[in-house]
């Protein structure tokens, strides 16, 4: 462990894991560990998946799927905003050109 990193212990499915992290990332890591623990507990409690490895893989797959969905929505949002900005720029240019023609 480097001097600028802290050692943090998190608990996931009743097991403790020691993780190195930057001091400013501590809260985010704790929140991530809680989220992962909750997801894994839900999968375990459903009774459909047994074994810690399988539960971890299912949780990872579910979380990866959610992440990809959010990224897709974010990209759609960015494209929509960009389209609206281009439309506004076109309107402004058109208005400026009309204004120039009126001055002449």
Backbone atoms as SQL, in Angstrom:
CREATE TABLE atoms (id INTEGER PRIMARY KEY, chain TEXT, resi INTEGER, resn TEXT, atom TEXT, x REAL, y REAL, z REAL);
INSERT INTO atoms VALUES
  (1, 'A', 1, 'UNK', 'N', 0.840, -1.170, 0.000),
  (2, 'A', 1, 'UNK', 'CA', 0.000, 0.000, 0.000),
  (3, 'A', 1, 'UNK', 'C', 0.893, 1.244, 0.000),
  (4, 'A', 2, 'UNK', 'N', 0.595, 2.196, -0.898),
  (5, 'A', 2, 'UNK', 'CA', 1.387, 3.406, -0.961),
  (6, 'A', 2, 'UNK', 'C', 0.954, 4.347, 0.152),
  (7, 'A', 3, 'UNK', 'N', 1.806, 5.286, 0.541),
  (8, 'A', 3, 'UNK', 'CA', 1.492, 6.175, 1.663),
  (9, 'A', 3, 'UNK', 'C', 0.222, 6.988, 1.466),
  (10, 'A', 4, 'UNK', 'N', -0.139, 7.324, 0.228),
  (11, 'A', 4, 'UNK', 'CA', -1.319, 8.144, 0.018),
  (12, 'A', 4, 'UNK', 'C', -2.629, 7.351, 0.001),
  (13, 'A', 5, 'UNK', 'N', -2.569, 6.051, 0.102),
  (14, 'A', 5, 'UNK', 'CA', -3.772, 5.229, 0.101),
  (15, 'A', 5, 'UNK', 'C', -4.100, 4.760, 1.510),
  (16, 'A', 6, 'UNK', 'N', -5.388, 4.641, 1.772),
  (17, 'A', 6, 'UNK', 'CA', -5.869, 4.117, 3.048),
  (18, 'A', 6, 'UNK', 'C', -6.331, 2.682, 2.855),
  (19, 'A', 7, 'UNK', 'N', -6.303, 1.919, 3.923),
  (20, 'A', 7, 'UNK', 'CA', -6.849, 0.565, 3.905),
  (21, 'A', 7, 'UNK', 'C', -8.261, 0.643, 4.478),
  (22, 'A', 8, 'UNK', 'N', -9.191, 0.088, 3.757),
  (23, 'A', 8, 'UNK', 'CA', -10.588, 0.123, 4.152),
  (24, 'A', 8, 'UNK', 'C', -11.109, -1.306, 4.163),
  (25, 'A', 9, 'UNK', 'N', -11.852, -1.658, 5.196),
  (26, 'A', 9, 'UNK', 'CA', -12.452, -2.988, 5.264),
  (27, 'A', 9, 'UNK', 'C', -13.932, -2.863, 4.962),
  (28, 'A', 10, 'UNK', 'N', -14.391, -3.641, 3.979),
  (29, 'A', 10, 'UNK', 'CA', -15.815, -3.657, 3.624),
  (30, 'A', 10, 'UNK', 'C', -16.332, -5.074, 3.817),
  (31, 'A', 11, 'UNK', 'N', -17.611, -5.182, 4.076),
  (32, 'A', 11, 'UNK', 'CA', -18.219, -6.485, 4.290),
  (33, 'A', 11, 'UNK', 'C', -19.230, -6.756, 3.187),
  (34, 'A', 12, 'UNK', 'N', -19.050, -7.893, 2.510),
  (35, 'A', 12, 'UNK', 'CA', -19.938, -8.303, 1.431),
  (36, 'A', 12, 'UNK', 'C', -20.310, -9.761, 1.662),
  (37, 'A', 13, 'UNK', 'N', -21.587, -10.008, 1.770),
  (38, 'A', 13, 'UNK', 'CA', -22.115, -11.353, 2.057),
  (39, 'A', 13, 'UNK', 'C', -21.397, -11.993, 3.244),
  (40, 'A', 14, 'UNK', 'N', -21.344, -11.269, 4.335),
  (41, 'A', 14, 'UNK', 'CA', -20.794, -11.740, 5.601),
  (42, 'A', 14, 'UNK', 'C', -19.294, -12.048, 5.559),
  (43, 'A', 15, 'UNK', 'N', -18.612, -11.582, 4.531),
  (44, 'A', 15, 'UNK', 'CA', -17.156, -11.747, 4.454),
  (45, 'A', 15, 'UNK', 'C', -16.523, -10.366, 4.397),
  (46, 'A', 16, 'UNK', 'N', -15.382, -10.240, 5.046),
  (47, 'A', 16, 'UNK', 'CA', -14.679, -8.965, 5.053),
  (48, 'A', 16, 'UNK', 'C', -13.600, -8.940, 3.975),
  (49, 'A', 17, 'UNK', 'N', -13.508, -7.807, 3.316),
  (50, 'A', 17, 'UNK', 'CA', -12.505, -7.595, 2.277),
  (51, 'A', 17, 'UNK', 'C', -11.764, -6.303, 2.597),
  (52, 'A', 18, 'UNK', 'N', -10.466, -6.366, 2.548),
  (53, 'A', 18, 'UNK', 'CA', -9.637, -5.184, 2.809),
  (54, 'A', 18, 'UNK', 'C', -9.257, -4.598, 1.448),
  (55, 'A', 19, 'UNK', 'N', -9.540, -3.316, 1.294),
  (56, 'A', 19, 'UNK', 'CA', -9.347, -2.660, 0.002),
  (57, 'A', 19, 'UNK', 'C', -8.534, -1.382, 0.199),
  (58, 'A', 20, 'UNK', 'N', -7.600, -1.148, -0.692),
  (59, 'A', 20, 'UNK', 'CA', -6.838, 0.098, -0.662),
  (60, 'A', 20, 'UNK', 'C', -7.582, 1.132, -1.488),
  (61, 'A', 21, 'UNK', 'N', -7.662, 2.354, -0.964),
  (62, 'A', 21, 'UNK', 'CA', -8.329, 3.415, -1.715),
  (63, 'A', 21, 'UNK', 'C', -7.753, 4.771, -1.330),
  (64, 'A', 22, 'UNK', 'N', -7.935, 5.710, -2.216),
  (65, 'A', 22, 'UNK', 'CA', -7.530, 7.088, -1.949),
  (66, 'A', 22, 'UNK', 'C', -8.448, 7.639, -0.865),
  (67, 'A', 23, 'UNK', 'N', -7.953, 8.494, 0.017),
  (68, 'A', 23, 'UNK', 'CA', -8.793, 9.037, 1.089),
  (69, 'A', 23, 'UNK', 'C', -10.068, 9.716, 0.583),
  (70, 'A', 24, 'UNK', 'N', -9.984, 10.423, -0.539),
  (71, 'A', 24, 'UNK', 'CA', -11.157, 11.127, -1.055),
  (72, 'A', 24, 'UNK', 'C', -12.175, 10.184, -1.719),
  (73, 'A', 25, 'UNK', 'N', -11.809, 8.922, -1.926),
  (74, 'A', 25, 'UNK', 'CA', -12.712, 7.945, -2.542),
  (75, 'A', 25, 'UNK', 'C', -13.373, 7.019, -1.515),
  (76, 'A', 26, 'UNK', 'N', -13.065, 7.220, -0.247),
  (77, 'A', 26, 'UNK', 'CA', -13.525, 6.316, 0.810),
  (78, 'A', 26, 'UNK', 'C', -15.056, 6.212, 0.851),
  (79, 'A', 27, 'UNK', 'N', -15.753, 7.338, 0.868),
  (80, 'A', 27, 'UNK', 'CA', -17.213, 7.315, 0.951),
  (81, 'A', 27, 'UNK', 'C', -17.831, 6.614, -0.249),
  (82, 'A', 28, 'UNK', 'N', -17.297, 6.874, -1.436),
  (83, 'A', 28, 'UNK', 'CA', -17.822, 6.246, -2.650),
  (84, 'A', 28, 'UNK', 'C', -17.591, 4.733, -2.624),
  (85, 'A', 29, 'UNK', 'N', -16.439, 4.309, -2.116),
  (86, 'A', 29, 'UNK', 'CA', -16.153, 2.880, -2.023),
  (87, 'A', 29, 'UNK', 'C', -17.087, 2.201, -1.032),
  (88, 'A', 30, 'UNK', 'N', -17.334, 2.847, 0.092),
  (89, 'A', 30, 'UNK', 'CA', -18.260, 2.287, 1.088),
  (90, 'A', 30, 'UNK', 'C', -19.653, 2.166, 0.486),
  (91, 'A', 31, 'UNK', 'N', -20.103, 3.209, -0.216),
  (92, 'A', 31, 'UNK', 'CA', -21.428, 3.171, -0.852),
  (93, 'A', 31, 'UNK', 'C', -21.484, 2.064, -1.902),
  (94, 'A', 32, 'UNK', 'N', -20.408, 1.898, -2.658),
  (95, 'A', 32, 'UNK', 'CA', -20.359, 0.844, -3.675),
  (96, 'A', 32, 'UNK', 'C', -20.423, -0.540, -3.037),
  (97, 'A', 33, 'UNK', 'N', -19.712, -0.714, -1.947),
  (98, 'A', 33, 'UNK', 'CA', -19.719, -2.004, -1.252),
  (99, 'A', 33, 'UNK', 'C', -21.114, -2.308, -0.704),
  (100, 'A', 34, 'UNK', 'N', -21.783, -1.297, -0.153),
  (101, 'A', 34, 'UNK', 'CA', -23.150, -1.502, 0.347),
  (102, 'A', 34, 'UNK', 'C', -24.090, -1.880, -0.795),
  (103, 'A', 35, 'UNK', 'N', -23.946, -1.192, -1.921),
  (104, 'A', 35, 'UNK', 'CA', -24.793, -1.476, -3.079),
  (105, 'A', 35, 'UNK', 'C', -24.569, -2.904, -3.569),
  (106, 'A', 36, 'UNK', 'N', -23.309, -3.290, -3.706),
  (107, 'A', 36, 'UNK', 'CA', -22.990, -4.649, -4.143),
  (108, 'A', 36, 'UNK', 'C', -23.511, -5.675, -3.148),
  (109, 'A', 37, 'UNK', 'N', -23.315, -5.419, -1.868),
  (110, 'A', 37, 'UNK', 'CA', -23.795, -6.341, -0.841),
  (111, 'A', 37, 'UNK', 'C', -25.316, -6.506, -0.925),
  (112, 'A', 38, 'UNK', 'N', -26.019, -5.401, -1.073),
  (113, 'A', 38, 'UNK', 'CA', -27.485, -5.469, -1.184),
  (114, 'A', 38, 'UNK', 'C', -27.912, -6.278, -2.399),
  (115, 'A', 39, 'UNK', 'N', -27.247, -6.039, -3.529),
  (116, 'A', 39, 'UNK', 'CA', -27.591, -6.766, -4.757),
  (117, 'A', 39, 'UNK', 'C', -27.315, -8.256, -4.614),
  (118, 'A', 40, 'UNK', 'N', -26.169, -8.590, -4.015),
  (119, 'A', 40, 'UNK', 'CA', -25.820, -10.000, -3.842),
  (120, 'A', 40, 'UNK', 'C', -26.748, -10.679, -2.843),
  (121, 'A', 41, 'UNK', 'N', -27.123, -9.988, -1.784),
  (122, 'A', 41, 'UNK', 'CA', -28.057, -10.553, -0.810),
  (123, 'A', 41, 'UNK', 'C', -29.419, -10.814, -1.456),
  (124, 'A', 42, 'UNK', 'N', -29.871, -9.903, -2.291),
  (125, 'A', 42, 'UNK', 'CA', -31.159, -10.085, -2.965),
  (126, 'A', 42, 'UNK', 'C', -31.127, -11.321, -3.861),
  (127, 'A', 43, 'UNK', 'N', -30.024, -11.503, -4.570),
  (128, 'A', 43, 'UNK', 'CA', -29.884, -12.679, -5.437),
  (129, 'A', 43, 'UNK', 'C', -29.836, -13.947, -4.595),
  (130, 'A', 44, 'UNK', 'N', -29.060, -13.914, -3.512),
  (131, 'A', 44, 'UNK', 'CA', -28.962, -15.090, -2.627),
  (132, 'A', 44, 'UNK', 'C', -30.324, -15.412, -2.012),
  (133, 'A', 45, 'UNK', 'N', -31.027, -14.358, -1.547),
  (134, 'A', 45, 'UNK', 'CA', -32.306, -14.564, -0.878),
  (135, 'A', 45, 'UNK', 'C', -33.406, -15.041, -1.822),
  (136, 'A', 46, 'UNK', 'N', -33.230, -14.811, -3.116),
  (137, 'A', 46, 'UNK', 'CA', -34.236, -15.289, -4.075),
  (138, 'A', 46, 'UNK', 'C', -34.230, -16.812, -4.151),
  (139, 'A', 47, 'UNK', 'N', -33.100, -17.423, -3.773),
  (140, 'A', 47, 'UNK', 'CA', -33.001, -18.879, -3.772),
  (141, 'A', 47, 'UNK', 'C', -32.767, -19.482, -5.142),
  (142, 'A', 48, 'UNK', 'N', -32.698, -18.654, -6.173),
  (143, 'A', 48, 'UNK', 'CA', -32.520, -19.173, -7.530),
  (144, 'A', 48, 'UNK', 'C', -31.066, -19.445, -7.872),
  (145, 'A', 49, 'UNK', 'N', -30.150, -18.783, -7.148),
  (146, 'A', 49, 'UNK', 'CA', -28.720, -18.930, -7.421),
  (147, 'A', 49, 'UNK', 'C', -28.031, -19.262, -6.107),
  (148, 'A', 50, 'UNK', 'N', -27.168, -20.268, -6.147),
  (149, 'A', 50, 'UNK', 'CA', -26.418, -20.630, -4.950),
  (150, 'A', 50, 'UNK', 'C', -24.929, -20.545, -5.245),
  (151, 'A', 51, 'UNK', 'N', -24.164, -20.384, -4.217),
  (152, 'A', 51, 'UNK', 'CA', -22.715, -20.284, -4.362),
  (153, 'A', 51, 'UNK', 'C', -22.301, -18.838, -4.528),
  (154, 'A', 52, 'UNK', 'N', -21.357, -18.429, -3.710),
  (155, 'A', 52, 'UNK', 'CA', -20.915, -17.039, -3.709),
  (156, 'A', 52, 'UNK', 'C', -20.399, -16.598, -5.073),
  (157, 'A', 53, 'UNK', 'N', -19.655, -17.473, -5.749),
  (158, 'A', 53, 'UNK', 'CA', -19.120, -17.109, -7.069),
  (159, 'A', 53, 'UNK', 'C', -20.238, -16.839, -8.057),
  (160, 'A', 54, 'UNK', 'N', -21.227, -17.702, -8.079),
  (161, 'A', 54, 'UNK', 'CA', -22.349, -17.526, -9.015),
  (162, 'A', 54, 'UNK', 'C', -23.159, -16.285, -8.663),
  (163, 'A', 55, 'UNK', 'N', -23.363, -16.057, -7.376),
  (164, 'A', 55, 'UNK', 'CA', -24.089, -14.864, -6.934),
  (165, 'A', 55, 'UNK', 'C', -23.331, -13.609, -7.370),
  (166, 'A', 56, 'UNK', 'N', -22.010, -13.617, -7.203),
  (167, 'A', 56, 'UNK', 'CA', -21.199, -12.462, -7.598),
  (168, 'A', 56, 'UNK', 'C', -21.277, -12.223, -9.105),
  (169, 'A', 57, 'UNK', 'N', -21.230, -13.288, -9.892),
  (170, 'A', 57, 'UNK', 'CA', -21.313, -13.147, -11.349),
  (171, 'A', 57, 'UNK', 'C', -22.681, -12.607, -11.750),
  (172, 'A', 58, 'UNK', 'N', -23.743, -13.103, -11.157),
  (173, 'A', 58, 'UNK', 'CA', -25.091, -12.620, -11.484),
  (174, 'A', 58, 'UNK', 'C', -25.234, -11.149, -11.098),
  (175, 'A', 59, 'UNK', 'N', -24.712, -10.769, -9.940),
  (176, 'A', 59, 'UNK', 'CA', -24.770, -9.367, -9.520),
  (177, 'A', 59, 'UNK', 'C', -23.981, -8.502, -10.507),
  (178, 'A', 60, 'UNK', 'N', -22.815, -8.973, -10.903),
  (179, 'A', 60, 'UNK', 'CA', -21.996, -8.209, -11.859),
  (180, 'A', 60, 'UNK', 'C', -22.702, -8.064, -13.200),
  (181, 'A', 61, 'UNK', 'N', -23.326, -9.137, -13.666),
  (182, 'A', 61, 'UNK', 'CA', -24.060, -9.067, -14.936),
  (183, 'A', 61, 'UNK', 'C', -25.229, -8.087, -14.846),
  (184, 'A', 62, 'UNK', 'N', -25.986, -8.159, -13.759),
  (185, 'A', 62, 'UNK', 'CA', -27.109, -7.236, -13.577),
  (186, 'A', 62, 'UNK', 'C', -26.635, -5.785, -13.529),
  (187, 'A', 63, 'UNK', 'N', -25.553, -5.544, -12.802),
  (188, 'A', 63, 'UNK', 'CA', -25.036, -4.181, -12.671),
  (189, 'A', 63, 'UNK', 'C', -24.455, -3.683, -14.001),
  (190, 'A', 64, 'UNK', 'N', -23.794, -4.555, -14.747),
  (191, 'A', 64, 'UNK', 'CA', -23.259, -4.172, -16.058),
  (192, 'A', 64, 'UNK', 'C', -24.398, -3.825, -17.011),
  (193, 'A', 65, 'UNK', 'N', -25.472, -4.610, -16.950),
  (194, 'A', 65, 'UNK', 'CA', -26.650, -4.341, -17.788),
  (195, 'A', 65, 'UNK', 'C', -27.247, -2.972, -17.454),
  (196, 'A', 66, 'UNK', 'N', -27.384, -2.683, -16.174),
  (197, 'A', 66, 'UNK', 'CA', -27.905, -1.377, -15.756),
  (198, 'A', 66, 'UNK', 'C', -27.001, -0.246, -16.237),
  (199, 'A', 67, 'UNK', 'N', -25.699, -0.435, -16.091),
  (200, 'A', 67, 'UNK', 'CA', -24.747, 0.581, -16.514),
  (201, 'A', 67, 'UNK', 'C', -24.878, 0.871, -18.010),
  (202, 'A', 68, 'UNK', 'N', -24.962, -0.181, -18.810),
  (203, 'A', 68, 'UNK', 'CA', -25.083, 0.002, -20.257),
  (204, 'A', 68, 'UNK', 'C', -26.397, 0.694, -20.618),
  (205, 'A', 69, 'UNK', 'N', -27.474, 0.382, -19.896),
  (206, 'A', 69, 'UNK', 'CA', -28.748, 1.064, -20.142),
  (207, 'A', 69, 'UNK', 'C', -28.628, 2.549, -19.823),
  (208, 'A', 70, 'UNK', 'N', -27.996, 2.870, -18.706),
  (209, 'A', 70, 'UNK', 'CA', -27.821, 4.280, -18.324),
  (210, 'A', 70, 'UNK', 'C', -26.937, 5.013, -19.326),
  (211, 'A', 71, 'UNK', 'N', -25.894, 4.354, -19.811),
  (212, 'A', 71, 'UNK', 'CA', -25.022, 4.986, -20.795),
  (213, 'A', 71, 'UNK', 'C', -25.789, 5.264, -22.091),
  (214, 'A', 72, 'UNK', 'N', -26.642, 4.332, -22.486),
  (215, 'A', 72, 'UNK', 'CA', -27.457, 4.530, -23.689),
  (216, 'A', 72, 'UNK', 'C', -28.406, 5.709, -23.527),
  (217, 'A', 73, 'UNK', 'N', -29.039, 5.806, -22.355),
  (218, 'A', 73, 'UNK', 'CA', -29.944, 6.928, -22.101),
  (219, 'A', 73, 'UNK', 'C', -29.177, 8.240, -22.077),
  (220, 'A', 74, 'UNK', 'N', -27.984, 8.209, -21.502),
  (221, 'A', 74, 'UNK', 'CA', -27.155, 9.414, -21.446),
  (222, 'A', 74, 'UNK', 'C', -26.792, 9.851, -22.863),
  (223, 'A', 75, 'UNK', 'N', -26.407, 8.909, -23.703),
  (224, 'A', 75, 'UNK', 'CA', -26.050, 9.230, -25.084),
  (225, 'A', 75, 'UNK', 'C', -27.251, 9.801, -25.834),
  (226, 'A', 76, 'UNK', 'N', -28.435, 9.216, -25.634),
  (227, 'A', 76, 'UNK', 'CA', -29.650, 9.742, -26.262),
  (228, 'A', 76, 'UNK', 'C', -29.910, 11.170, -25.812),
  (229, 'A', 77, 'UNK', 'N', -29.718, 11.441, -24.530),
  (230, 'A', 77, 'UNK', 'CA', -29.922, 12.775, -23.981),
  (231, 'A', 77, 'UNK', 'C', -28.939, 13.762, -24.599),
  (232, 'A', 78, 'UNK', 'N', -27.673, 13.366, -24.672),
  (233, 'A', 78, 'UNK', 'CA', -26.638, 14.230, -25.248),
  (234, 'A', 78, 'UNK', 'C', -26.965, 14.543, -26.704),
  (235, 'A', 79, 'UNK', 'N', -27.379, 13.536, -27.458),
  (236, 'A', 79, 'UNK', 'CA', -27.727, 13.758, -28.859),
  (237, 'A', 79, 'UNK', 'C', -28.928, 14.686, -28.985),
  (238, 'A', 80, 'UNK', 'N', -29.919, 14.533, -28.110),
  (239, 'A', 80, 'UNK', 'CA', -31.095, 15.410, -28.130),
  (240, 'A', 80, 'UNK', 'C', -30.731, 16.846, -27.820),
  (241, 'A', 81, 'UNK', 'N', -29.882, 17.044, -26.808),
  (242, 'A', 81, 'UNK', 'CA', -29.446, 18.400, -26.443),
  (243, 'A', 81, 'UNK', 'C', -28.631, 19.009, -27.580),
  (244, 'A', 82, 'UNK', 'N', -27.743, 18.235, -28.161),
  (245, 'A', 82, 'UNK', 'CA', -26.928, 18.735, -29.279),
  (246, 'A', 82, 'UNK', 'C', -27.806, 19.147, -30.453),
  (247, 'A', 83, 'UNK', 'N', -28.822, 18.362, -30.730),
  (248, 'A', 83, 'UNK', 'CA', -29.747, 18.681, -31.816),
  (249, 'A', 83, 'UNK', 'C', -30.485, 19.989, -31.539),
  (250, 'A', 84, 'UNK', 'N', -30.939, 20.167, -30.296),
  (251, 'A', 84, 'UNK', 'CA', -31.635, 21.411, -29.938),
  (252, 'A', 84, 'UNK', 'C', -30.700, 22.611, -30.017),
  (253, 'A', 85, 'UNK', 'N', -29.460, 22.432, -29.611),
  (254, 'A', 85, 'UNK', 'CA', -28.483, 23.528, -29.686),
  (255, 'A', 85, 'UNK', 'C', -28.241, 23.913, -31.151),
  (256, 'A', 86, 'UNK', 'N', -28.093, 22.915, -32.024),
  (257, 'A', 86, 'UNK', 'CA', -27.900, 23.209, -33.447),
  (258, 'A', 86, 'UNK', 'C', -29.101, 23.957, -34.014),
  (259, 'A', 87, 'UNK', 'N', -30.312, 23.544, -33.626),
  (260, 'A', 87, 'UNK', 'CA', -31.517, 24.224, -34.103),
  (261, 'A', 87, 'UNK', 'C', -31.551, 25.674, -33.617),
  (262, 'A', 88, 'UNK', 'N', -31.173, 25.904, -32.363),
  (263, 'A', 88, 'UNK', 'CA', -31.128, 27.273, -31.842),
  (264, 'A', 88, 'UNK', 'C', -30.066, 28.101, -32.563),
  (265, 'A', 89, 'UNK', 'N', -28.916, 27.489, -32.837),
  (266, 'A', 89, 'UNK', 'CA', -27.861, 28.205, -33.567),
  (267, 'A', 89, 'UNK', 'C', -28.346, 28.599, -34.957),
  (268, 'A', 90, 'UNK', 'N', -29.060, 27.685, -35.617),
  (269, 'A', 90, 'UNK', 'CA', -29.607, 27.985, -36.946),
  (270, 'A', 90, 'UNK', 'C', -30.600, 29.142, -36.871),
  (271, 'A', 91, 'UNK', 'N', -31.464, 29.143, -35.865),
  (272, 'A', 91, 'UNK', 'CA', -32.440, 30.233, -35.713),
  (273, 'A', 91, 'UNK', 'C', -31.748, 31.562, -35.467),
  (274, 'A', 92, 'UNK', 'N', -30.708, 31.535, -34.622),
  (275, 'A', 92, 'UNK', 'CA', -29.968, 32.770, -34.328),
  (276, 'A', 92, 'UNK', 'C', -29.284, 33.289, -35.589),
  (277, 'A', 93, 'UNK', 'N', -28.651, 32.400, -36.340),
  (278, 'A', 93, 'UNK', 'CA', -27.992, 32.825, -37.584),
  (279, 'A', 93, 'UNK', 'C', -29.002, 33.385, -38.565),
  (280, 'A', 94, 'UNK', 'N', -30.141, 32.735, -38.682),
  (281, 'A', 94, 'UNK', 'CA', -31.192, 33.206, -39.586),
  (282, 'A', 94, 'UNK', 'C', -31.677, 34.592, -39.151),
  (283, 'A', 95, 'UNK', 'N', -31.882, 34.789, -37.863),
  (284, 'A', 95, 'UNK', 'CA', -32.333, 36.083, -37.348),
  (285, 'A', 95, 'UNK', 'C', -31.272, 37.151, -37.585),
  (286, 'A', 96, 'UNK', 'N', -30.007, 36.826, -37.390),
  (287, 'A', 96, 'UNK', 'CA', -28.927, 37.785, -37.627),
  (288, 'A', 96, 'UNK', 'C', -28.842, 38.165, -39.106),
  (289, 'A', 97, 'UNK', 'N', -29.014, 37.188, -39.979),
  (290, 'A', 97, 'UNK', 'CA', -28.985, 37.471, -41.415),
  (291, 'A', 97, 'UNK', 'C', -30.158, 38.369, -41.817),
  (292, 'A', 98, 'UNK', 'N', -31.341, 38.119, -41.266),
  (293, 'A', 98, 'UNK', 'CA', -32.517, 38.963, -41.551),
  (294, 'A', 98, 'UNK', 'C', -32.261, 40.383, -41.050),
  (295, 'A', 99, 'UNK', 'N', -31.645, 40.493, -39.872),
  (296, 'A', 99, 'UNK', 'CA', -31.355, 41.787, -39.301),
  (297, 'A', 99, 'UNK', 'C', -30.353, 42.546, -40.180),
  (298, 'A', 100, 'UNK', 'N', -29.331, 41.859, -40.716),
  (299, 'A', 100, 'UNK', 'CA', -28.354, 42.491, -41.591),
  (300, 'A', 100, 'UNK', 'C', -29.038, 42.991, -42.862),
  (301, 'A', 101, 'UNK', 'N', -29.943, 42.190, -43.411),
  (302, 'A', 101, 'UNK', 'CA', -30.636, 42.571, -44.632),
  (303, 'A', 101, 'UNK', 'C', -31.514, 43.797, -44.390),
  (304, 'A', 102, 'UNK', 'N', -32.107, 43.915, -43.212),
  (305, 'A', 102, 'UNK', 'CA', -32.952, 45.063, -42.890),
  (306, 'A', 102, 'UNK', 'C', -32.126, 46.339, -42.756),
  (307, 'A', 103, 'UNK', 'N', -30.872, 46.201, -42.306),
  (308, 'A', 103, 'UNK', 'CA', -29.994, 47.352, -42.123),
  (309, 'A', 103, 'UNK', 'C', -29.538, 47.901, -43.467),
  (310, 'A', 104, 'UNK', 'N', -29.474, 47.035, -44.459),
  (311, 'A', 104, 'UNK', 'CA', -28.976, 47.454, -45.785),
  (312, 'A', 104, 'UNK', 'C', -30.053, 48.151, -46.500);
